[in-house]
Amino acid sequence: MTIETIEKYWSLGSVVTSTLQVYDNRSVLGIDASEGRFVCKSTEGQFSDAEFLVRASIFGFLEHKGYAHAPRLLKTRSGEGFVTEGDTRTLVMERVPGTAPEPDPENHAALGTAIGALNLIT
């Protein structure tokens, strides 16, 4: 996904990207834009539009249920949850700040609380 394509489909300006992860058919970019920090996830050839729509809909579901620990999906300029170009499907979401926590009892307890809250709504 290029900067021009991101700016074409999402209402983001002054976009700068960095590669966070690359897999065989998936990539994750960090986006710094004038509107904030985001993550762009793309997958090539792995899912149909219908399958990808089901997967992407979890973000709206979690937001609707008030689950505070999931990033918010950024809608495209046309109000869609993702973009399809050829065989590639791409979505953009908030970038959650922070780093991986230390594996200690306090962090495990906080993780358990977050997972428990997720379990209550799913």
C-alpha positions as CSV (number, residue, x, y, z in Angstrom):
1,M,0.0,0.0,0.0
2,T,1.5,3.3,-1.1
3,I,1.2,6.7,0.7
4,E,-0.8,8.0,-2.3
5,T,-3.2,5.1,-2.1
6,I,-3.7,5.6,1.7
7,E,-4.4,9.3,1.2
8,K,-6.7,8.5,-1.7
9,Y,-9.0,6.2,0.3
10,W,-8.7,7.5,3.8
11,S,-9.0,11.1,5.1
12,L,-5.4,11.3,6.1
13,G,-2.8,13.9,5.2
14,S,0.9,14.3,5.4
15,V,1.2,10.5,5.6
16,V,4.6,8.9,6.5
17,T,4.7,5.1,6.6
18,S,7.1,2.6,8.2
19,T,7.1,-1.2,7.8
20,L,6.2,-3.0,11.1
21,Q,5.8,-6.5,9.9
22,V,5.8,-8.5,6.6
23,Y,4.6,-12.1,6.1
24,D,4.2,-14.1,3.0
25,N,0.9,-12.5,1.9
26,R,0.4,-9.9,4.6
27,S,2.0,-6.6,5.6
28,V,1.5,-4.2,8.5
29,L,2.5,-0.5,8.1
30,G,2.8,2.1,10.7
31,I,1.2,5.4,9.6
32,D,2.1,8.8,11.0
33,A,-0.3,11.4,9.6
34,S,-1.5,14.9,10.5
35,E,-4.6,13.3,12.1
36,G,-2.7,10.9,14.3
37,R,-1.0,7.5,14.4
38,F,-2.5,4.5,12.7
39,V,-1.8,1.0,11.5
40,C,-2.4,-0.2,7.9
41,K,-3.0,-4.0,7.5
42,S,-3.0,-5.6,4.0
43,T,-3.5,-9.1,2.9
44,E,-3.2,-10.5,-0.6
45,G,-5.1,-13.4,-2.0
46,Q,-6.1,-14.8,1.4
47,F,-9.7,-13.8,1.7
48,S,-12.7,-12.9,-0.5
49,D,-14.3,-9.5,0.1
50,A,-17.2,-11.3,2.0
51,E,-14.7,-13.2,4.2
52,F,-12.7,-10.0,4.9
53,L,-15.8,-8.1,5.7
54,V,-16.7,-10.6,8.4
55,R,-13.2,-10.4,9.9
56,A,-13.2,-6.6,9.8
57,S,-16.6,-6.3,11.3
58,I,-15.3,-7.4,14.7
59,F,-13.9,-3.8,15.2
60,G,-17.3,-2.3,14.9
61,F,-18.8,-4.9,17.1
62,L,-16.3,-4.3,19.9
63,E,-16.7,-0.5,19.6
64,H,-20.5,-0.8,19.7
65,K,-20.1,-3.0,22.9
66,G,-17.8,-0.4,24.5
67,Y,-14.8,-2.6,24.6
68,A,-12.0,-0.2,25.4
69,H,-9.0,-2.4,24.6
70,A,-9.5,-2.8,20.8
71,P,-8.3,-0.3,18.2
72,R,-11.0,1.6,16.3
73,L,-11.3,1.0,12.6
74,L,-10.9,4.1,10.4
75,K,-13.5,4.2,7.7
76,T,-12.6,5.1,4.2
77,R,-13.7,8.3,2.6
78,S,-16.7,6.4,1.2
79,G,-17.6,5.0,4.7
80,E,-16.3,1.4,4.1
81,G,-14.3,-0.6,6.6
82,F,-11.7,-1.7,4.0
83,V,-10.5,-1.2,0.5
84,T,-10.0,-3.9,-2.2
85,E,-7.4,-3.3,-5.0
86,G,-7.0,-6.3,-7.2
87,D,-6.5,-9.2,-4.9
88,T,-5.4,-7.1,-1.9
89,R,-7.6,-6.1,0.9
90,T,-6.5,-3.3,3.2
91,L,-7.8,-1.7,6.4
92,V,-6.6,1.1,8.6
93,M,-7.0,1.3,12.4
94,E,-5.9,3.3,15.3
95,R,-2.4,2.6,16.5
96,V,-2.5,1.6,20.2
97,P,0.4,3.2,22.0
98,G,2.7,1.3,24.2
99,T,5.0,-1.7,24.3
100,A,4.7,-5.3,25.3
101,P,4.3,-5.5,29.1
102,E,6.7,-7.4,31.3
103,P,5.5,-10.9,32.1
104,D,4.8,-10.3,35.8
105,P,1.8,-11.0,38.1
106,E,0.4,-7.5,37.9
107,N,0.4,-7.4,34.1
108,H,-1.0,-11.0,34.0
109,A,-3.9,-9.8,36.3
110,A,-4.6,-6.8,34.0
111,L,-4.6,-9.0,31.0
112,G,-7.0,-11.4,32.7
113,T,-9.3,-8.5,33.4
114,A,-9.3,-7.4,29.8
115,I,-9.9,-10.9,28.5
116,G,-12.7,-11.4,31.0
117,A,-14.4,-8.2,29.8
118,L,-14.0,-9.4,26.2
119,N,-15.5,-12.8,27.2
120,L,-18.6,-11.1,28.7
121,I,-19.5,-9.5,25.3
122,T,-18.7,-12.2,22.9
